[in-house]
Amino acid sequence: MPSYLNALGLICALGQGKQAVADALFAGDASGMRAQDGWVADRSLTLGAVLAELPPMPAGLQASHSRNNQLLLAAALEIEPQLRATIKTYGPERIAVVLGTSTSGIHEASQSIAASVHDGALPADYCYAQQEMAAPATFLADWLGLSGPAYCLSTACTSSARALLSAHRLLQQGHCDAVLCGGVDSLCRLTLNGFSALEAVSAERCNPFSVNRQGINIGEGAALFLMTKELLTREQTSIALLGGGASSDAYHISAPQPQGLGAQQAMRKALAAAGVTAEQIDYLNLHGTATAHNDAMESLAVQALFPQGVPCSSTKPLTGHALGAAGALEAAFCWLSLSPYNSDNLLPPHLWDGQAEDQLPHLQLVAQGTRLGHKPQRRLMSNSFAFGGNNLSLILGDAP
């Protein structure tokens, strides 16, 4: 059974709000990707930073202050009327919060710890809870006065895609009537220095599936869906999570299984859960990190599942890799592709130098201006792959 994605709040390097993000996404506008100094010693990195002014913490919740929670609040405020109406309909005890993150409030915590090393004591406003993994879900539940299940998942780059799948299961099992689900991650030195130490970060804008690819760019953002088992309104095009699939091949602590066997398994499970075939998928949002091993693995996995080809693109050159928020963010791009915010019916373009690696399958990468096409039932897939062989694929489409 599908779960309906009734509302979407969104903020990332492409902009703030659905229409602004959609306009930049389908135009292939990468102006949000900018070089910045000061994050990693002696390096300038291209990052997908959010430049918009973020909202202050609500009254009484100052202890929850973190950039991560501010990004989440910005996304939530966009759909606050729908959230409040849903609470009134179902009651606060029947609404869950399920989010994916990897940073939580660790940026602020690391600043406080650095201050304690320098000053001999933690700052007066330091609150350990702000760095706990569940902090974003707890904050959102406290702000809205919810008493249903509230938790975060942290499985690296699949975190928020897994949150959507977990939310879907909560609804199908009858544990709640609505779920606020998605993901949030903010830029922080710990993350950037860690990936830099792995020699996985590119100083230039990332170049997925090119023979010249040099690694990832890191980004930040938040995407928040209101998911329900029943359609709340038919006033606009209804979009659903049709199914999802997950696998854990545990091939290596950081490298993917070279042939993409775990990735294939996740995609096949998603197709089975949605009750569709690979030939019925109209577009695939690739994980597409622009690292040597991930792109090689994913191209082999996609070729195995779609031997006749499928329009596909990586949107990370437009946003950076938002890590724990990436899965929800890229599912949001599929949602936008199906929505009235995409009035020209375009697909997200693939930005790269056009120089494919001859030793790997050449994918059907989406050129600027490619249209989705009109048909009664459209189905889009989004891939997310993470360290430890953690793989997840989601399928969104027009609600049946």
C-alpha positions in Angstrom: 0.0 0.0 0.0 1.3 3.5 -0.8 1.8 6.3 1.8 0.8 9.8 0.7 3.3 12.6 0.8 0.9 15.4 1.4 3.2 18.4 2.0 6.9 19.2 1.7 9.1 21.8 3.4 12.5 22.4 1.9 15.7 24.3 2.3 19.1 23.6 0.7 21.8 25.3 -1.4 19.3 25.6 -4.2 17.2 28.0 -2.1 14.4 28.1 0.5 10.9 26.8 -0.3 9.5 24.5 -2.9 9.1 27.0 -5.8 12.6 28.5 -5.3 14.2 25.1 -5.1 12.3 23.8 -8.1 13.1 26.8 -10.3 16.9 26.4 -9.6 16.8 22.6 -9.7 15.2 22.3 -13.2 17.3 25.2 -14.5 20.5 23.3 -13.4 21.5 26.4 -11.4 24.6 25.5 -9.4 25.3 29.0 -8.1 24.6 27.8 -4.6 27.9 25.8 -4.8 30.6 28.2 -3.6 34.2 27.9 -2.5 34.8 28.6 1.2 37.9 28.8 3.4 38.2 28.1 7.1 36.6 24.7 7.4 39.7 22.6 6.7 43.2 23.9 7.3 45.0 25.1 4.2 42.2 24.1 1.9 39.4 25.9 0.1 36.4 23.7 -0.5 33.3 24.0 -2.7 30.3 23.6 -0.4 26.6 23.6 -0.7 25.9 26.0 2.1 22.5 27.6 2.9 22.9 31.3 2.9 19.3 32.3 3.9 18.7 33.8 7.3 17.4 31.0 9.5 14.6 31.3 12.0 15.2 31.7 15.7 14.3 29.0 18.2 10.7 29.2 19.3 10.0 30.5 22.8 10.9 28.1 25.5 13.1 25.9 23.3 16.3 27.9 23.3 18.1 24.9 24.9 17.5 23.1 21.5 19.4 25.8 19.6 21.6 24.4 16.8 22.1 25.2 13.2 20.7 21.7 12.4 17.5 22.5 14.3 17.2 25.9 12.6 17.4 24.3 9.2 14.7 21.8 10.3 12.5 24.6 11.6 12.9 26.5 8.4 11.5 23.5 6.5 8.8 22.9 9.1 7.6 26.5 9.0 6.9 26.2 5.3 4.2 23.5 6.0 3.1 24.6 9.5 -0.5 25.2 8.5 -0.8 21.6 7.2 1.0 20.3 10.3 -1.3 22.1 12.7 -4.4 21.0 10.7 -3.2 17.4 10.8 -2.6 17.6 14.6 -6.2 18.8 15.0 -7.5 16.0 12.8 -5.7 13.1 14.4 -4.5 14.3 17.8 -1.0 14.8 19.0 -0.6 11.2 20.2 -1.3 9.7 16.7 1.4 11.7 15.0 5.1 10.5 14.8 8.3 12.2 14.0 11.0 10.2 12.1 14.1 11.9 10.9 17.5 11.1 9.5 20.7 13.0 10.5 24.4 12.5 10.9 25.5 15.8 12.5 22.7 16.7 14.9 24.1 19.5 17.0 27.7 18.4 16.9 28.9 21.7 15.4 27.8 23.7 18.4 29.0 21.0 20.8 32.5 21.0 19.2 32.6 24.8 19.6 31.7 24.4 23.3 34.3 21.7 23.8 37.0 23.9 22.1 36.0 26.8 24.4 36.3 24.5 27.5 39.9 23.6 26.4 40.7 27.2 26.0 38.9 28.6 29.1 38.9 25.6 31.4 35.1 25.3 31.6 32.2 24.7 29.2 30.1 27.8 28.2 27.1 28.5 30.4 24.7 27.9 27.6 26.2 24.5 26.7 23.5 21.7 26.7 24.6 18.1 26.0 21.2 17.2 24.7 21.7 19.4 21.6 24.3 16.9 20.2 22.3 13.8 20.9 21.3 11.9 17.8 17.6 12.2 18.6 17.8 16.0 19.2 16.1 17.0 15.9 13.1 14.7 16.4 12.8 15.7 20.0 12.9 19.4 19.1 10.2 19.0 16.4 7.9 17.0 18.7 8.3 19.5 21.5 7.6 22.5 19.3 4.4 20.9 17.9 3.4 19.3 21.2 3.4 15.8 19.8 3.4 12.7 21.9 3.6 9.9 19.3 6.9 8.1 18.5 9.8 10.5 17.9 13.2 9.3 16.9 16.1 9.8 14.5 18.0 7.3 12.4 21.7 7.7 11.6 22.9 5.3 8.9 25.3 7.8 7.3 24.2 8.8 3.8 21.0 6.6 3.8 19.7 8.1 7.1 16.8 10.2 5.8 15.8 7.8 3.0 15.6 5.2 5.7 13.5 7.6 7.8 11.0 7.8 5.0 10.8 4.0 4.7 10.5 3.7 8.5 7.7 6.3 8.5 5.9 4.3 5.8 6.1 1.1 7.9 4.8 2.9 11.0 1.7 3.9 9.0 1.2 0.5 7.4 1.4 -1.2 10.8 -1.1 1.2 12.4 1.2 2.7 15.0 0.1 6.2 13.9 -2.0 8.2 11.4 0.6 10.7 10.2 4.4 11.0 10.3 6.6 14.1 9.9 9.5 12.5 8.2 12.6 13.5 6.3 16.1 14.6 7.2 18.4 17.4 8.2 22.2 18.0 8.3 24.4 21.0 8.7 27.9 21.8 7.7 30.5 21.2 10.4 34.2 20.9 10.7 34.1 17.4 12.1 32.5 16.1 8.9 34.5 18.1 6.5 37.8 17.3 8.1 36.9 13.6 8.3 36.1 13.4 4.6 39.1 15.4 3.8 41.3 13.0 5.7 39.8 10.2 3.6 40.9 12.2 0.5 37.3 12.0 -0.7 36.6 15.8 -1.0 36.9 17.7 -4.2 38.1 21.4 -4.1 36.1 22.0 -7.4 32.4 21.3 -8.0 31.9 17.6 -8.1 31.7 15.8 -11.4 29.7 12.6 -11.1 30.3 9.7 -13.5 33.1 11.6 -15.3 36.5 10.0 -15.9 37.8 13.2 -14.3 35.8 12.9 -11.0 37.8 13.9 -7.9 35.4 13.4 -5.1 32.4 14.9 -3.3 31.3 18.3 -2.2 29.5 18.5 1.2 26.2 20.3 1.5 23.6 21.0 4.1 19.8 21.3 4.2 16.5 19.9 5.4 13.5 18.2 3.7 10.4 17.5 5.7 7.4 15.5 4.4 3.9 15.1 6.0 3.2 11.4 5.3 -0.2 9.8 5.9 -1.9 6.5 5.0 -4.9 8.4 3.5 -4.9 11.3 1.1 -5.6 14.6 3.0 -6.7 16.7 0.0 -7.3 16.3 -3.7 -6.8 20.0 -4.4 -3.5 19.3 -6.2 -1.6 16.4 -7.8 -1.3 13.7 -5.1 2.1 12.1 -4.8 2.9 8.9 -2.9 5.7 6.8 -1.6 5.0 3.6 -3.6 7.6 1.5 -2.0 11.2 1.1 -0.9 13.9 -1.4 -0.5 17.0 -1.7 1.7 20.0 -4.0 1.9 23.2 -4.2 4.0 26.0 -6.0 2.2 28.6 -5.1 4.8 31.3 -5.4 2.2 33.7 -2.9 3.7 33.6 -0.1 6.4 33.6 2.6 3.7 34.0 1.2 0.2 31.0 -0.2 -1.7 30.8 -3.7 -3.1 32.5 -3.3 -6.4 29.8 -4.8 -8.6 27.0 -3.1 -6.8 25.3 -6.3 -5.6 23.9 -4.7 -2.5 22.7 -1.7 -4.5 21.0 -4.0 -7.0 19.3 -5.8 -4.1 17.9 -2.6 -2.7 16.6 -1.4 -6.0 15.0 -4.8 -6.7 13.3 -4.8 -3.3 11.9 -1.3 -4.0 10.5 -2.5 -7.3 8.9 -5.5 -5.7 7.4 -3.4 -2.8 6.0 -0.9 -5.3 4.7 -3.7 -7.6 6.4 -2.3 -10.7 9.0 -3.4 -13.1 12.3 -1.6 -14.0 10.8 -0.8 -17.4 8.1 1.3 -15.6 10.6 3.6 -13.9 10.6 7.0 -15.7 13.6 8.6 -13.9 16.3 7.6 -11.5 17.9 10.0 -9.1 21.4 8.6 -8.7 23.4 8.6 -5.5 26.2 9.9 -7.7 28.8 11.2 -5.2 31.6 11.6 -7.8 33.9 9.3 -5.9 35.8 6.7 -7.9 34.4 3.6 -6.2 30.8 4.8 -5.7 30.2 6.0 -9.3 31.8 2.8 -10.7 29.6 0.6 -8.5 26.4 2.5 -9.2 26.9 2.5 -12.9 27.3 -1.3 -12.9 24.2 -1.7 -10.7 22.1 0.6 -12.8 23.2 -1.2 -16.0 22.3 -4.5 -14.5 18.8 -3.4 -13.5 18.1 -1.2 -16.5 19.8 -2.8 -19.5 17.7 -0.8 -21.9 18.6 2.5 -20.1 16.7 4.9 -17.8 16.9 8.7 -17.7 19.0 9.5 -14.6 21.0 12.2 -13.0 22.9 13.0 -9.9 21.8 16.3 -8.3 24.8 16.6 -5.9 26.6 19.1 -8.2 23.6 21.4 -7.4 23.4 20.9 -3.7 26.5 19.1 -2.5 26.2 15.8 -0.6 23.9 16.6 2.4 24.9 13.3 4.1 22.2 12.4 6.6 19.7 14.7 4.7 20.6 13.6 1.2 18.1 10.8 0.9 15.1 12.9 1.9 16.4 15.9 -0.2 16.7 13.8 -3.3 13.3 12.2 -2.7 12.0 15.8 -2.5 13.5 16.5 -5.9 11.5 13.5 -7.2 8.4 14.9 -5.5 9.0 18.3 -7.1 9.4 16.6 -10.5 5.9 15.2 -10.2 4.4 18.3 -8.7 2.7 21.5 -10.0 5.9 23.4 -9.0 7.4 21.8 -12.2 5.1 23.5 -14.7 7.4 22.6 -17.7 7.5 18.9 -16.7 11.3 18.9 -16.7 13.7 16.4 -15.2 16.7 17.4 -13.0 19.7 17.8 -15.3 23.0 16.1 -14.8 25.8 18.6 -14.5 29.2 17.2 -15.5 32.0 17.7 -18.1 30.6 15.0 -20.5 33.7 12.9 -20.4 32.6 9.3 -19.5 34.8 6.6 -18.3 35.2 4.0 -21.1 35.6 1.1 -18.8 32.2 1.6 -17.2 28.6 1.4 -18.6 27.5 4.8 -20.1 24.3 5.8 -18.3 21.4 7.8 -19.9 22.3 11.0 -18.1 19.7 13.7 -18.3 20.6 16.7 -20.5 19.3 20.2 -19.7 15.7 20.7 -20.8 14.8 16.9 -20.9 11.1 16.5 -20.1 9.5 13.8 -18.0 6.7 13.1 -20.4 3.0 12.8 -19.7 1.4 9.5 -18.7 -1.3 8.5 -16.3 1.1 6.9 -13.8 4.6 8.3 -13.4 7.2 6.5 -11.2 10.6 7.9 -10.1 13.3 6.1 -8.2 15.9 7.6 -5.8 19.0 5.8 -4.7 21.0 6.3 -1.5 24.1 4.4 -0.5 26.2 4.6 2.6 29.3 3.4 4.4 29.2 -0.1 5.6 27.3 -1.3 2.6 24.1 0.3 3.7 21.9 0.7 0.6 18.4 2.1 0.1 16.1 2.8 -2.8 12.8 4.6 -2.8 10.1 4.8 -5.5 7.8 7.9 -5.6 4.9 8.3 -8.1 1.5 9.7 -8.8 -0.9 8.3 -6.2 -2.9 5.4 -7.6 
